[in-house]
C-alpha cells in the first residue's frame, strides 16, 4: 500500500495492523513499519513527527470552530523487544464516520490516513465556502446518481443517462445535535430549476440557464437538476435550497457502487418485506419477512419500485428509507465498532464511492464533520418524504409526475426551518420564568416593521378582542424588521409569555430588555414574517396528519 513516500506497507493488510491500547481503550493502527534498527543518537529524545500539510491541518477562514481538529499522526508509545529508531504513526478510532457513511450513520469510525484522501473526488460549488463543522443546524445534501459508471454497473439505470439525481436526501441535523430529519425529495416532482454556475474544463465559471416549471408539459422533473444541460451537484444544491428554504452546508454524491460496497463492508443489512418479491427489472429476489442483503441484492432492494406499493418512485423511497435506517443501525452496532477489519473496509468503501464539495474533500474535514454529527442518537433520526400529490395537469389515466402538496409541505418545511424535531426528543430547558399573566393584565404597543399595510392597527384591535388589557397601535417602526420581536422589561416576563402564546411567537422573538421600565407597555414589532392578525408566526409543534415518515428505530416491512 502506497503511503505517499513515507514507506511501503508491502503485502500486509492495514486492517491486520490494528493493536488494542489498554491505556486508551482504543484500537491503534500502525501505518508504517519500523526503520532498520540502529543505535539511538544523542538527539533521539528530541525527534518530532513530520509537519502536516497546512491545507489539511486547518480550514480557511475565521468560521472554523476551535477544538474540532482531529488529532494528527503521533509517535507510537508501544515498546518493542529492542530499541528502534524508526518513527511509527498511530491512528485512533474515535467514533466518527466517513463520507456517505457519516450522513447515513454518523457514528462508526474514522481514519486520518493519507490513502483514504486519494479516494475522494470533489466539486467546487459556486459561492459556497462553508466550514466542515457549523455551530448551528447542519444541512447535508446526499444524492445518488443513475449514471452507469463504476465496476459492474453497465446493466443498471438508463443506458443514455448523463447522471440524473435518482435519489435525493436532505439530512437536517438540529442545532443541539439531539435529533435529525432526513427529507426525501421525489425525483419525478415538477419544480423550477434555478440558474446555476459550473466550472468548465479550463477552471472558468460557466452559466447554466434554469428551467421554469411547466406543469402542463410535465417538465422539468426534479432529477434534471443534476446532469441535464451539464448541471453538476451545485445546481441540485441551489434547486433544493429554493424548494426547502434551508441553507445547505455540504453535499455528497454517490454512485451505484456506494450501496453495494457499504452494505458488503458491514456484513449485510437487515430488511423486511410483507410478501415475497421477484422483480425482473431490479432483479430483487427476496422471500417474505426479514432478509439480510448486501452487494447486488442491496442495490436491487433500493432500486425496486414496480413490485411495491403503487409501483411509483414514492414507493421506492419507502424502501430506501428502510434500508438506510437499517444501515445506520448496523454501523452503530458493536459488531462494527469493535471490528477493525470491518471498520477499514467501511471507510475504504465510503471514500471510493464519494464525490463531495471542495470544502470537505479531505479525511480530516470529513472526520471533523463526522464527530459532530455522531452525537445524534439513532432513535431520534426520522425519515420523511416531502409531501406531494399527482400533477393535476396530467390526464387521470396517464399520471407520471407529482407536484408539491401546498396543504402539507409548508408545515413540514417550516418545522425543519425552525429546527423543530419530528421525534419525541427531550425538550430543551425552558426559560426560568414560565408563568403567564392574565390577558387583562397585559399591556403592549404594536408597531409595523413589515410590509403588510395596517398591520399594527389590525393586530392591536385583534388583541383587544382576545381580552388583552391594553393594546395600542404605534404606527410604523423606525426601520424594517425581518422578524417579529417582542421587547419587554425583566419584570414583564409573565406578560410576554401570555402574549407570545396568544400570537404564536417563537422563543427567539422574545427580547428581554434590561433597560426597559416595567411601568411602560411592552413593544411588539411586526416583521417580515408577519402575515395577518391571528396567524401564528412560529412553526407548528407537530407534523401534519397523513404525511409519509419513518423513524430511525422503526422495524417495518415494505408492502
C-alpha positions as CSV (number, residue, x, y, z in Angstrom):
1,X,0.0,0.0,0.0
2,X,1.4,3.3,-1.1
3,X,1.9,5.7,1.8
4,X,3.0,8.6,-0.3
5,X,6.7,8.5,0.1
6,X,6.6,7.5,3.8
7,X,7.4,3.9,3.4
8,X,5.7,0.9,1.9
9,X,3.3,-1.5,3.8
10,X,4.1,-4.3,1.3
11,X,1.7,-7.1,1.3
12,X,0.4,-6.5,4.8
13,X,-3.4,-5.8,5.1
14,X,-3.8,-2.5,7.0
15,X,-6.7,-4.0,8.9
16,X,-4.4,-6.6,10.3
17,X,-2.1,-4.0,11.9
18,X,-4.7,-2.8,14.5
19,X,-3.4,-3.1,18.0
20,X,-5.5,-2.6,21.2
21,X,-4.0,0.0,23.5
22,X,-5.0,-0.8,27.1
23,X,-4.1,2.8,28.2
24,X,-6.7,4.4,26.0
25,X,-9.2,1.6,25.5
26,X,-9.0,2.1,21.7
27,X,-7.5,0.3,18.7
28,X,-4.5,1.8,17.1
29,X,-3.3,1.2,13.5
30,X,0.4,1.0,12.8
31,X,0.7,2.7,9.4
32,X,4.4,2.4,8.8
33,X,6.8,-0.4,9.5
34,X,9.8,0.4,11.7
35,X,13.0,1.7,10.0
36,X,16.1,-0.5,10.2
37,X,17.5,-0.8,13.7
38,X,20.4,1.4,14.7
39,X,21.7,2.8,17.9
40,X,19.8,5.7,19.2
41,X,21.6,9.0,18.6
42,X,22.0,11.8,21.1
43,X,19.0,13.7,19.6
44,X,16.6,10.8,19.7
45,X,14.7,12.3,22.6
46,X,14.0,15.5,20.6
47,X,12.7,14.0,17.4
48,X,9.4,15.2,16.2
49,X,6.6,13.9,13.9
50,X,6.9,15.4,10.3
51,X,4.7,18.5,9.9
52,X,1.4,18.0,8.2
53,X,0.4,19.9,5.1
54,X,-1.1,23.3,6.1
55,X,-4.1,22.8,3.8
56,X,-5.2,19.8,5.9
57,X,-4.4,21.0,9.4
58,X,-6.9,23.8,9.4
59,X,-9.8,25.0,7.4
60,X,-9.5,28.6,6.0
61,X,-11.4,31.5,7.4
62,X,-12.4,32.5,10.9
63,X,-15.5,30.3,11.0
64,X,-13.6,27.2,11.9
65,X,-14.7,26.3,15.4
66,X,-11.9,25.7,17.9
67,X,-11.2,22.3,19.3
68,X,-12.6,20.4,16.3
69,X,-9.4,19.5,14.6
70,X,-8.9,15.7,14.8
71,X,-5.6,14.5,16.2
72,X,-2.8,14.1,13.6
73,X,-0.2,11.4,13.5
74,X,1.8,11.0,16.6
75,X,4.8,8.8,17.6
76,X,3.8,5.3,19.0
77,X,4.4,4.7,22.7
78,X,4.4,0.9,22.4
79,X,7.9,-0.5,23.0
80,X,9.3,-3.5,21.1
81,X,11.7,-6.0,22.5
82,X,14.6,-4.0,21.3
83,X,15.1,-0.2,20.8
84,X,14.0,1.1,17.4
85,X,14.8,4.5,15.9
86,X,12.2,4.4,13.2
87,X,9.1,6.6,13.8
88,X,5.7,4.9,13.9
89,X,2.4,6.6,13.3
90,X,-0.9,5.6,15.0
91,X,-4.5,6.4,14.2
92,X,-7.2,6.3,16.8
93,X,-10.8,5.1,16.3
94,X,-12.9,7.9,17.9
95,X,-16.5,7.2,16.8
96,X,-16.7,9.3,13.7
97,X,-17.6,8.0,10.2
98,X,-16.6,8.8,6.6
99,X,-18.2,10.2,3.5
100,X,-21.7,8.9,2.7
101,X,-21.4,6.8,5.9
102,X,-21.2,9.8,8.1
103,X,-24.5,11.1,6.7
104,X,-26.2,7.8,6.8
105,X,-24.9,6.7,10.2
106,X,-22.7,9.5,11.7
107,X,-21.1,7.3,14.2
108,X,-18.9,4.4,13.0
109,X,-15.1,5.3,12.8
110,X,-12.6,7.5,11.1
111,X,-9.0,7.3,10.0
112,X,-6.8,10.3,9.2
113,X,-5.0,8.2,6.7
114,X,-3.4,9.5,3.5
115,X,-4.6,6.7,1.3
116,X,-8.3,7.4,2.0
117,X,-7.7,11.1,1.0
118,X,-6.8,9.9,-2.5
119,X,-10.1,8.0,-2.8
120,X,-12.2,11.2,-2.5
121,X,-13.4,13.2,-5.5
122,X,-14.7,16.7,-5.1
123,X,-16.6,19.5,-6.9
124,X,-16.5,23.2,-6.1
125,X,-19.9,24.9,-5.6
126,X,-20.1,28.5,-6.7
127,X,-20.2,31.0,-3.9
128,X,-20.1,28.4,-1.1
129,X,-17.2,28.4,1.4
130,X,-18.6,26.6,4.4
131,X,-16.5,25.2,7.3
132,X,-16.6,21.5,7.8
133,X,-18.3,22.0,11.2
134,X,-21.0,24.6,11.8
135,X,-22.2,25.8,15.2
136,X,-25.9,26.0,14.2
137,X,-28.1,23.4,12.4
138,X,-26.4,21.4,9.6
139,X,-27.9,20.5,6.3
140,X,-26.2,17.9,4.2
141,X,-27.4,17.2,0.6
142,X,-27.0,13.5,-0.3
143,X,-27.5,12.4,-3.9
144,X,-27.5,9.1,-5.7
145,X,-27.0,9.2,-9.4
146,X,-28.3,6.8,-12.0
147,X,-25.2,7.1,-14.1
148,X,-23.7,3.6,-15.1
149,X,-20.2,4.5,-14.0
150,X,-18.3,2.0,-11.8
151,X,-17.5,-1.6,-12.0
152,X,-20.4,-4.0,-12.6
153,X,-23.0,-1.2,-13.2
154,X,-23.5,-1.4,-17.0
155,X,-26.9,-3.1,-16.7
156,X,-28.4,-0.6,-14.2
157,X,-30.2,2.6,-14.7
158,X,-30.8,4.4,-18.0
159,X,-28.2,3.5,-20.6
160,X,-28.2,7.0,-22.0
161,X,-28.4,8.8,-18.7
162,X,-26.0,11.7,-18.1
163,X,-26.3,11.1,-14.4
164,X,-29.5,12.5,-13.1
165,X,-30.5,12.9,-9.4
166,X,-32.0,9.4,-9.0
167,X,-32.2,9.6,-5.2
168,X,-32.0,12.8,-3.2
169,X,-32.0,13.2,0.6
170,X,-31.6,16.4,2.7
171,X,-30.1,15.4,6.0
172,X,-31.0,18.1,8.6
173,X,-29.3,17.9,12.0
174,X,-30.6,20.1,14.8
175,X,-28.5,22.8,16.4
176,X,-28.2,20.9,19.7
177,X,-27.4,17.6,17.8
178,X,-30.2,15.9,19.7
179,X,-32.1,14.8,16.5
180,X,-32.1,14.7,12.8
181,X,-34.6,14.7,9.9
182,X,-33.9,13.1,6.6
183,X,-36.1,14.6,3.9
184,X,-36.5,12.5,0.7
185,X,-37.3,14.6,-2.4
186,X,-39.2,12.7,-5.2
187,X,-37.3,12.6,-8.4
188,X,-40.4,12.9,-10.6
189,X,-41.6,16.1,-8.9
190,X,-42.2,19.1,-11.3
191,X,-40.3,22.1,-10.0
192,X,-38.4,25.3,-11.0
193,X,-34.7,24.6,-11.6
194,X,-32.9,27.9,-11.0
195,X,-29.8,29.3,-12.8
196,X,-26.5,28.0,-11.6
197,X,-22.8,28.1,-12.4
198,X,-20.4,25.2,-13.1
199,X,-16.7,25.1,-13.7
200,X,-15.6,24.2,-17.2
201,X,-12.5,22.2,-18.1
202,X,-10.4,25.3,-18.0
203,X,-11.5,26.1,-14.5
204,X,-13.7,29.1,-15.5
205,X,-17.2,29.5,-14.2
206,X,-19.9,28.9,-16.8
207,X,-23.6,30.0,-16.5
208,X,-26.2,27.3,-16.9
209,X,-29.7,28.7,-17.6
210,X,-32.5,27.5,-15.3
211,X,-35.7,25.9,-16.4
212,X,-39.1,27.2,-15.1
213,X,-41.8,24.6,-14.2
214,X,-44.3,23.8,-16.9
215,X,-46.9,21.6,-15.3
216,X,-48.9,21.1,-18.5
217,X,-45.9,19.6,-20.3
218,X,-44.7,17.8,-17.1
219,X,-41.3,19.4,-17.2
220,X,-38.8,19.8,-15.7
221,X,-38.6,17.0,-13.2
222,X,-36.5,17.5,-10.1
223,X,-34.0,14.8,-11.2
224,X,-33.0,17.0,-14.1
225,X,-31.3,19.4,-11.6
226,X,-28.3,17.1,-12.0
227,X,-26.7,16.1,-15.2
228,X,-29.1,17.7,-17.6
229,X,-27.6,20.5,-19.7
230,X,-24.3,19.9,-17.9
231,X,-25.6,20.7,-14.4
232,X,-23.4,19.5,-11.5
233,X,-24.2,18.9,-7.8
234,X,-24.0,22.6,-7.2
235,X,-27.1,23.1,-9.4
236,X,-29.1,20.5,-7.4
237,X,-27.8,22.3,-4.3
238,X,-29.4,25.6,-5.5
239,X,-32.6,23.8,-6.5
240,X,-33.1,22.1,-3.1
241,X,-32.4,25.4,-1.3
242,X,-35.1,27.0,-3.5
243,X,-37.6,24.2,-2.7
244,X,-37.0,23.9,1.0
245,X,-35.9,27.4,2.1
246,X,-33.0,25.7,4.0
247,X,-29.3,26.7,3.5
248,X,-27.2,23.7,2.6
249,X,-23.7,23.3,4.2
250,X,-22.3,20.4,2.2
251,X,-23.2,17.8,-0.4
252,X,-22.2,14.2,-1.0
253,X,-22.8,12.3,-4.3
254,X,-22.7,8.5,-4.5
255,X,-23.0,6.1,-7.4
256,X,-24.5,2.6,-7.6
257,X,-21.3,1.1,-6.0
258,X,-21.9,3.0,-2.8
259,X,-24.9,0.8,-1.8
260,X,-23.2,-2.4,-2.9
261,X,-19.8,-1.8,-1.2
262,X,-21.1,-0.2,2.0
263,X,-23.7,-3.0,2.6
264,X,-21.0,-5.6,2.0
265,X,-18.5,-3.8,4.3
266,X,-20.8,-4.0,7.3
267,X,-21.6,-7.7,6.6
268,X,-25.1,-7.1,5.2
269,X,-28.2,-5.0,6.1
270,X,-31.4,-6.3,7.5
271,X,-34.6,-5.5,5.5
272,X,-38.2,-6.7,5.7
273,X,-40.9,-7.5,3.2
274,X,-44.6,-8.1,3.9
275,X,-44.7,-10.5,0.9
276,X,-42.1,-12.2,-1.4
277,X,-40.8,-10.2,-4.3
278,X,-39.1,-11.3,-7.5
279,X,-38.7,-8.2,-9.7
280,X,-37.5,-8.7,-13.2
281,X,-36.5,-5.1,-13.6
282,X,-34.4,-4.6,-10.4
283,X,-33.5,-8.3,-10.1
284,X,-34.6,-8.3,-6.5
285,X,-35.4,-11.8,-5.3
286,X,-36.4,-12.0,-1.6
287,X,-38.8,-14.0,0.5
288,X,-41.5,-12.7,2.8
289,X,-40.2,-11.5,6.2
290,X,-36.7,-10.4,7.2
291,X,-33.6,-10.9,5.0
292,X,-30.0,-9.7,5.0
293,X,-29.0,-8.0,1.8
294,X,-25.6,-6.9,0.5
295,X,-23.9,-6.2,-2.7
296,X,-26.1,-6.7,-5.8
297,X,-29.2,-7.6,-3.8
298,X,-28.8,-4.5,-1.6
299,X,-28.7,-2.3,-4.7
300,X,-31.7,-4.2,-6.2
301,X,-33.6,-3.5,-2.9
302,X,-33.2,0.3,-3.1
303,X,-33.9,0.3,-6.8
304,X,-37.2,-1.7,-6.7
305,X,-40.3,0.3,-7.5
306,X,-42.7,-1.7,-9.7
307,X,-43.2,-4.5,-7.2
308,X,-44.0,-2.5,-4.1
309,X,-46.9,-0.1,-3.2
310,X,-48.3,1.6,-6.3
311,X,-45.2,1.0,-8.4
312,X,-44.1,4.6,-8.2
313,X,-41.0,6.4,-7.1
314,X,-42.7,7.2,-3.8
315,X,-43.0,3.5,-3.0
316,X,-39.3,3.1,-3.8
317,X,-38.5,6.0,-1.4
318,X,-40.0,3.9,1.4
319,X,-37.7,1.0,0.6
320,X,-34.7,3.4,0.6
321,X,-35.7,4.8,3.9
322,X,-36.0,1.4,5.4
323,X,-32.6,0.4,4.0
324,X,-30.8,3.5,5.3
325,X,-32.3,3.2,8.7
326,X,-31.1,-0.4,9.0
327,X,-27.7,0.5,7.6
328,X,-27.3,3.1,10.3
329,X,-28.2,0.6,13.0
330,X,-25.6,-1.9,11.6
331,X,-22.9,0.8,11.5
332,X,-23.6,1.8,15.1
333,X,-23.6,-1.8,16.3
334,X,-20.9,-3.2,18.5
335,X,-20.1,-5.8,15.8
336,X,-18.9,-2.9,13.6
337,X,-17.4,-0.5,16.1
338,X,-15.2,-3.2,17.7
339,X,-14.1,-4.9,14.4
340,X,-11.0,-3.1,13.0
341,X,-11.1,-5.0,9.7
342,X,-14.8,-4.2,9.1
343,X,-14.1,-0.5,10.0
344,X,-11.3,-0.3,7.5
345,X,-13.5,-1.8,4.7
346,X,-16.3,0.6,5.6
347,X,-14.1,3.7,5.4
348,X,-12.4,2.5,2.2
349,X,-15.7,1.7,0.5
350,X,-17.2,5.0,1.6
351,X,-14.4,7.2,0.3
352,X,-14.2,5.3,-3.0
353,X,-17.9,5.9,-3.7
354,X,-17.9,9.6,-2.8
355,X,-17.9,12.9,-4.6
356,X,-18.2,15.8,-2.1
357,X,-18.0,19.6,-2.2
358,X,-14.5,21.0,-2.1
359,X,-14.8,22.3,1.5
360,X,-14.8,18.7,2.9
361,X,-12.6,16.9,0.4
362,X,-10.1,15.5,2.9
363,X,-10.3,12.9,5.6
364,X,-9.6,15.4,8.4
365,X,-12.5,17.6,7.3
366,X,-14.9,14.6,6.9
367,X,-13.7,13.3,10.2
368,X,-14.5,16.6,12.0
369,X,-17.9,16.7,10.4
370,X,-18.5,13.0,11.4
371,X,-17.6,13.6,15.0
372,X,-20.0,16.5,15.1
373,X,-22.9,14.5,13.6
374,X,-22.2,11.3,15.6
375,X,-23.9,12.9,18.6
376,X,-27.4,12.3,17.1
377,X,-29.0,9.2,18.7
378,X,-30.4,6.5,16.3
379,X,-33.8,6.7,17.9
380,X,-34.1,10.5,17.1
381,X,-33.5,10.2,13.4
382,X,-36.7,10.5,11.3
383,X,-37.0,9.8,7.6
384,X,-39.7,12.0,6.0
385,X,-40.9,12.3,2.3
386,X,-41.6,15.8,1.0
387,X,-45.4,15.8,0.7
388,X,-46.5,15.7,-2.9
389,X,-49.7,15.0,-5.0
390,X,-50.4,13.9,-8.5
391,X,-49.8,16.5,-11.2
392,X,-53.3,18.0,-11.8
393,X,-52.3,19.0,-15.3
394,X,-51.9,15.3,-16.4
395,X,-54.7,13.1,-17.6
396,X,-56.2,10.7,-15.0
397,X,-55.1,7.7,-16.9
398,X,-51.6,8.9,-17.5
399,X,-50.2,10.2,-14.2
400,X,-46.4,10.2,-14.3
401,X,-45.3,13.2,-12.3
402,X,-46.1,14.9,-9.0
403,X,-46.2,18.4,-7.6
404,X,-45.6,19.8,-4.1
405,X,-48.7,19.4,-1.8
406,X,-49.3,23.0,-0.8
407,X,-51.6,21.9,2.1
408,X,-48.9,19.8,3.9
409,X,-45.4,20.6,2.6
410,X,-45.2,24.2,4.1
411,X,-45.7,22.8,7.6
412,X,-43.0,20.1,7.1
413,X,-40.6,22.6,5.7
414,X,-41.3,25.2,8.4
415,X,-40.6,22.6,11.1
416,X,-37.2,22.0,9.5
417,X,-36.5,25.7,9.0
418,X,-37.4,26.3,12.7
419,X,-35.3,23.3,13.9
420,X,-38.4,21.5,15.3
421,X,-37.9,17.8,15.9
422,X,-40.1,15.2,14.3
423,X,-39.3,12.8,17.1
424,X,-40.1,12.7,20.8
425,X,-36.9,14.3,21.9
426,X,-36.3,15.6,25.4
427,X,-37.4,19.2,25.3
428,X,-34.8,21.9,25.7
429,X,-34.8,23.6,29.1
430,X,-37.5,26.2,29.4
431,X,-36.8,29.8,30.3
432,X,-36.6,30.4,34.0
433,X,-40.0,32.2,34.2
434,X,-42.8,30.1,32.7
435,X,-45.8,31.7,34.5
436,X,-48.4,33.5,32.4
437,X,-50.2,36.7,33.3
438,X,-53.9,37.1,32.9
439,X,-54.7,38.6,29.5
440,X,-56.4,41.6,31.2
441,X,-53.1,42.4,32.9
442,X,-51.1,42.6,29.7
443,X,-50.2,46.0,28.2
444,X,-48.5,46.3,24.8
445,X,-47.7,48.8,22.0
446,X,-47.7,47.5,18.4
447,X,-45.6,48.9,15.6
448,X,-45.3,47.8,12.0
449,X,-41.8,46.9,10.7
450,X,-43.1,44.6,7.9
451,X,-44.8,45.0,4.6
452,X,-48.4,44.3,5.4
453,X,-50.3,47.6,5.4
454,X,-52.3,48.5,8.5
455,X,-50.7,45.5,10.4
456,X,-50.2,47.4,13.6
457,X,-53.8,48.7,13.9
458,X,-55.3,45.4,12.9
459,X,-53.2,43.5,15.4
460,X,-53.9,45.9,18.2
461,X,-57.6,45.5,17.5
462,X,-57.4,41.7,17.4
463,X,-55.5,41.6,20.7
464,X,-58.2,43.7,22.5
465,X,-60.9,41.3,21.1
466,X,-58.8,38.4,22.6
467,X,-59.0,40.0,26.1
468,X,-55.7,41.9,26.2
469,X,-56.0,44.7,28.8
470,X,-54.2,47.4,26.7
471,X,-53.1,47.2,23.1
472,X,-52.1,50.4,21.4
473,X,-51.1,50.7,17.7
474,X,-47.8,52.8,17.4
475,X,-47.6,53.3,13.7
476,X,-44.6,52.3,11.6
477,X,-41.3,51.1,13.2
478,X,-38.2,53.4,12.6
479,X,-36.8,50.7,10.2
480,X,-38.0,47.5,8.6
481,X,-37.6,44.2,10.5
482,X,-37.1,40.8,9.0
483,X,-38.5,39.0,12.1
484,X,-41.3,39.9,14.6
485,X,-40.0,40.7,18.1
486,X,-41.5,41.4,21.5
487,X,-39.3,43.7,23.7
488,X,-40.2,43.7,27.5
489,X,-38.7,44.5,30.9
490,X,-37.4,41.7,33.2
491,X,-40.5,42.1,35.4
492,X,-42.8,41.6,32.4
493,X,-41.8,38.0,31.7
494,X,-45.3,36.7,32.6
495,X,-47.0,39.2,30.3
496,X,-44.6,38.3,27.5
497,X,-45.4,34.6,27.9
498,X,-49.1,35.3,27.6
499,X,-48.8,37.5,24.5
500,X,-46.3,35.0,22.9
501,X,-48.7,32.1,23.4
502,X,-51.7,34.1,22.1
503,X,-49.9,35.2,18.9
504,X,-47.8,32.1,18.3
505,X,-44.5,33.8,18.7
506,X,-41.3,31.6,18.7
507,X,-39.0,31.9,21.7
508,X,-36.5,33.7,19.5
509,X,-38.9,36.6,19.2
510,X,-38.9,37.4,22.9
511,X,-36.3,40.0,23.7
512,X,-35.8,40.8,27.4
513,X,-34.6,44.5,27.7
514,X,-32.8,45.1,31.0
515,X,-33.1,48.9,30.5
516,X,-36.9,48.9,29.8
517,X,-39.2,50.1,32.6
518,X,-41.8,47.7,33.9
519,X,-44.3,50.6,34.1
520,X,-44.2,51.1,30.3
521,X,-46.1,48.8,27.9
522,X,-44.2,46.1,26.1
523,X,-43.2,46.8,22.5
524,X,-44.4,44.4,19.7
525,X,-42.7,45.0,16.4
526,X,-44.3,43.1,13.5
527,X,-41.6,41.9,11.0
528,X,-41.4,40.4,7.5
529,X,-42.6,37.0,8.9
530,X,-46.0,38.5,9.9
531,X,-48.8,37.7,7.6
532,X,-52.1,38.6,9.3
533,X,-53.5,39.2,12.8
534,X,-54.3,35.9,14.4
535,X,-52.0,33.9,12.2
536,X,-49.2,32.2,14.3
537,X,-45.7,33.1,13.4
538,X,-44.0,30.1,14.9
539,X,-43.7,26.7,13.3
540,X,-46.2,24.0,14.2
541,X,-45.3,21.7,17.0
542,X,-46.1,18.5,15.1
543,X,-46.2,17.4,11.5
544,X,-49.5,17.4,9.6
545,X,-51.5,14.2,9.6
546,X,-51.1,11.8,6.7
547,X,-47.5,12.6,5.6
548,X,-45.2,9.6,4.9
549,X,-42.4,9.2,7.5
550,X,-40.3,6.5,9.1
551,X,-38.5,6.8,12.4
552,X,-34.9,5.6,12.5
553,X,-35.8,2.9,15.1
554,X,-38.9,1.6,13.3
555,X,-39.0,-2.1,12.1
556,X,-41.4,-2.0,9.3
557,X,-41.9,-4.4,6.4
558,X,-42.4,-3.0,2.9
559,X,-45.7,-3.9,1.3
